[in-house]
Amino acid sequence: MSSPEVALLVHCLLCPQISPVVELNVGGEVYTTTVGTLRKLPGSKLADMFSSSAKACTDAEGRFFIDRAGTYFGAILEYLRSGQLPTQHIPEVYREAQFYEIKPLVKLLEDMPQIFGEQVARKQFLLRVPGYSENLELMVRLARAEALAARCSNVLVCAMRTEEDAAHCAESLRVLEADKRLAVKFGPWKAAPAIRDLLDSVRMDIEAQGYQVAYEHCSKKTFQPKSGACEYFYTFRFTWW
């Protein structure tokens, strides 16, 4: 950016009634907008970036550079310009709105079904499942440990929704432990969703990490030890190739 352009921008930043056109390079994506648009919401990261005291970072062409993937930045600009909400890629735009701290947009997106269902319903349920995140990590570690020269890895999961379920599973878990067979235990939890809902969430969250995984119920014919508790045990199969 040339010296006259820098001087003009500084002048416009100090004089809010003037809003110059600026070019932004957001992670390699080029956008054209005005300083007024970027400063529309005081307290947001964009407003702070383009305040009179901010130190602007520019690329080789003199465009203001933001070191962030720019794929969904257009949706942020459209909201700042006209209040328009996105109709596609809602979760991705939601993450960008959070990053740039566009609080009104964040709130509006949280009311949309895609975000409401994930943030308010599913994630709030999973917060009520003790050790959920740690168990996901354990499942992945176990599967990777068995992956050497194998196409698939199997991980045994015990899902217990209630304290009564846990009591039914206690003996089977003791036998498995004595046989040095590990079952990853989920539950009990105090929430409405059933065991199948928990298992679907486990599959979804593991797939989100890039793994190919499916699960099936352990039948009485294949489950050892033989007991009535087999209904609470499931096999998660990781497929590597």
C-alpha positions in Angstrom: 0.0 0.0 0.0 1.5 3.4 -1.0 2.1 6.2 1.5 -0.8 8.4 0.2 -3.2 5.4 0.7 -1.9 4.8 4.2 -2.3 8.4 5.0 -5.9 8.4 3.6 -6.8 5.3 5.7 -5.4 6.8 8.9 -7.3 10.0 8.2 -10.5 8.0 7.6 -10.1 5.9 10.7 -9.8 9.1 12.7 -12.8 10.6 10.9 -15.7 8.1 11.1 -17.8 10.0 8.6 -15.4 8.9 5.9 -15.4 5.2 5.1 -12.8 4.2 2.5 -12.9 1.1 0.4 -10.4 -1.5 1.4 -9.2 -4.8 0.1 -8.8 -7.7 2.5 -6.7 -10.9 2.0 -8.3 -13.4 4.3 -6.2 -16.5 4.2 -5.7 -16.1 0.4 -9.3 -15.1 -0.4 -9.7 -11.4 -1.5 -12.6 -9.4 -0.3 -13.5 -5.7 -0.9 -15.5 -3.7 1.6 -15.4 -0.5 3.6 -13.9 0.4 7.0 -17.4 1.4 8.1 -18.6 -2.1 7.5 -15.7 -3.7 9.3 -16.2 -1.3 12.3 -20.0 -1.7 12.4 -20.0 -3.7 15.6 -17.8 -2.1 18.3 -16.1 -4.8 20.4 -15.8 -7.3 17.6 -12.4 -8.5 16.5 -12.9 -6.8 13.1 -13.8 -3.5 14.7 -10.7 -3.8 16.9 -8.5 -4.7 13.9 -9.5 -1.5 12.1 -9.5 0.9 15.0 -7.4 4.0 14.8 -4.9 2.4 17.2 -4.6 -1.0 15.5 -1.4 -2.0 13.7 -2.5 -3.3 10.3 -0.8 -6.3 8.7 -0.6 -6.2 5.0 0.4 -8.6 2.2 2.8 -8.1 -0.6 0.1 -6.3 -2.7 -0.8 -3.9 0.2 -4.0 -5.6 1.1 -4.9 -5.9 4.7 -4.1 -9.5 5.7 -6.1 -11.7 8.2 -4.5 -15.0 8.9 -7.7 -17.0 8.9 -9.3 -19.3 6.3 -11.4 -17.0 4.1 -13.9 -19.5 2.7 -16.8 -18.3 4.8 -15.7 -14.7 5.5 -18.1 -13.5 2.8 -21.1 -14.6 5.0 -19.6 -12.5 7.8 -19.4 -9.5 5.5 -22.9 -9.9 4.2 -24.3 -9.9 7.8 -22.3 -6.8 8.6 -23.5 -5.1 5.4 -27.2 -5.9 5.5 -28.0 -8.2 8.4 -28.4 -11.1 5.9 -28.2 -14.5 7.5 -26.5 -17.4 5.7 -28.6 -20.2 4.3 -25.7 -22.7 3.7 -22.7 -23.9 5.7 -24.3 -22.8 9.0 -21.9 -24.6 11.3 -18.9 -23.2 9.5 -20.2 -19.7 9.5 -21.1 -20.1 13.2 -17.4 -20.9 14.0 -16.3 -17.8 12.1 -18.8 -15.6 13.8 -17.5 -16.9 17.1 -13.9 -16.2 16.1 -14.6 -12.7 15.0 -16.8 -12.2 18.0 -19.8 -11.0 16.0 -22.1 -11.6 19.0 -25.5 -10.7 17.4 -24.8 -13.1 14.5 -23.7 -15.8 16.9 -26.9 -15.5 18.8 -29.0 -15.6 15.7 -27.2 -18.7 14.4 -27.7 -20.4 17.7 -31.4 -20.1 17.2 -31.2 -21.9 13.8 -32.0 -25.7 13.9 -28.6 -26.9 12.8 -26.8 -25.1 15.7 -29.6 -25.4 18.2 -29.8 -29.2 17.8 -26.0 -29.6 18.2 -25.2 -27.0 20.9 -28.4 -27.1 23.0 -29.6 -30.7 22.6 -26.8 -33.1 21.7 -23.9 -31.5 23.4 -25.8 -30.7 26.5 -26.8 -34.4 26.7 -23.2 -35.5 26.3 -22.1 -33.2 29.1 -24.3 -35.4 31.3 -22.4 -38.6 30.2 -19.5 -39.0 32.7 -16.0 -39.1 31.0 -17.5 -38.9 27.4 -14.5 -37.2 25.8 -12.0 -39.3 27.6 -13.7 -42.5 26.5 -13.6 -41.4 22.9 -9.9 -40.9 23.2 -9.5 -44.3 24.8 -11.5 -46.0 22.0 -9.3 -44.4 19.3 -6.1 -45.4 21.2 -7.3 -49.0 21.5 -8.3 -49.2 17.9 -5.0 -47.8 16.7 -3.1 -50.2 18.9 -4.7 -53.2 17.1 -4.3 -51.7 13.6 -0.9 -53.2 12.8 -1.2 -55.3 9.6 -4.9 -55.4 10.0 -7.8 -54.1 8.0 -10.1 -53.5 11.0 -9.9 -53.0 14.7 -12.7 -53.9 17.1 -13.4 -52.0 20.4 -15.8 -53.3 22.9 -18.2 -50.8 24.4 -20.5 -51.1 27.4 -23.4 -48.6 27.4 -25.3 -48.3 30.7 -28.1 -45.7 30.8 -29.2 -46.2 34.4 -27.7 -47.4 37.7 -29.8 -50.6 37.3 -28.1 -51.2 33.9 -24.8 -50.8 35.6 -25.7 -53.4 38.2 -26.6 -55.9 35.5 -23.3 -55.3 33.8 -21.1 -55.5 36.9 -20.4 -59.2 36.8 -19.7 -59.3 33.1 -17.3 -56.4 33.4 -15.4 -58.2 36.2 -15.1 -61.4 34.1 -13.8 -59.3 31.1 -11.3 -57.6 33.4 -10.1 -60.9 34.8 -9.6 -62.1 31.2 -7.6 -58.9 30.5 -10.3 -57.7 28.0 -11.1 -54.1 28.1 -14.6 -52.7 27.6 -14.9 -48.9 27.3 -17.8 -48.0 29.7 -20.3 -45.2 29.0 -22.8 -44.2 31.7 -24.9 -44.1 33.7 -26.3 -40.7 32.7 -29.1 -38.5 33.9 -30.8 -37.4 30.7 -33.6 -38.6 28.4 -31.7 -39.9 25.4 -31.4 -43.7 25.2 -28.5 -46.0 24.7 -28.9 -45.9 20.9 -28.6 -42.1 21.0 -25.4 -42.3 22.9 -23.9 -44.9 20.5 -24.9 -42.7 17.5 -23.2 -39.7 19.1 -20.0 -41.8 19.7 -20.0 -42.8 16.1 -20.6 -39.3 14.8 -17.8 -37.8 17.0 -15.3 -40.5 16.0 -16.2 -40.0 12.3 -15.7 -36.3 12.8 -12.0 -37.1 13.6 -11.7 -38.7 10.2 -12.1 -42.4 11.1 -14.4 -44.9 9.4 -16.3 -46.6 12.1 -19.5 -48.6 12.6 -21.1 -50.4 15.5 -23.2 -53.5 16.1 -24.8 -55.2 19.0 -23.0 -58.1 20.6 -25.2 -61.2 20.2 -25.5 -63.9 22.8 -23.7 -66.3 20.4 -20.5 -64.2 20.2 -20.4 -62.4 23.5 -18.2 -63.8 26.2 -18.8 -64.1 29.1 -22.2 -65.7 28.6 -24.7 -63.7 30.5 -27.9 -61.7 30.2 -25.8 -58.5 30.2 -24.8 -58.9 26.6 -27.6 -56.5 25.6 -25.5 -53.7 27.0 -22.3 -54.5 25.0 -21.5 -53.3 21.5 -18.6 -53.7 19.1 -17.3 -50.6 17.3 -15.3 -51.6 14.2 -12.7 -49.2 12.8 -11.9 -49.8 9.2 -8.4 -48.7 8.1 -8.4 -49.6 4.4 
